[in-house]
């Protein structure tokens, strides 16, 4: 593996991580930046253009208190300015309900076709494969013991502590 391939692999990994950041911060603009403008996304309900997918994602995610997408085990194959990546994802969703919050955890894989455009790797096509899921009443503790000292909590959009942290260095 030469330095060019290493750099491409790191850039692809960054694109995949920025997708997760956009989803988890409920930031449609950041999410769109991980994709080509003509990308097709198929989460299992048929391929649709990214411009149609993002508003629905933001609406659905906006009903949740938080999500956290964790990616791992990415296998990447690069051929010139095109690449394919299969990435495992475990995503936690905290969903309000009249009976109390629910934890929905979903495990699956992203099957991505990426392209290099103007020096950046972007997702041009995404197929999602669900492997498993689990739904249980939420057990998150926010008070007592160690939790009393952990008062910095995640939030959506600019209210998240990372927004100010990145802004301090001129990055978003």
Beta strands, then each sheet from edge to edge (+ up, - down):
strand 1: 35-42
strand 2: 48-49
strand 3: 64-79
strand 4: 82-95
strand 5: 102-117
strand 6: 120-137
sheet 1: 2+ 1- 6- 5+ 4- 3+
end
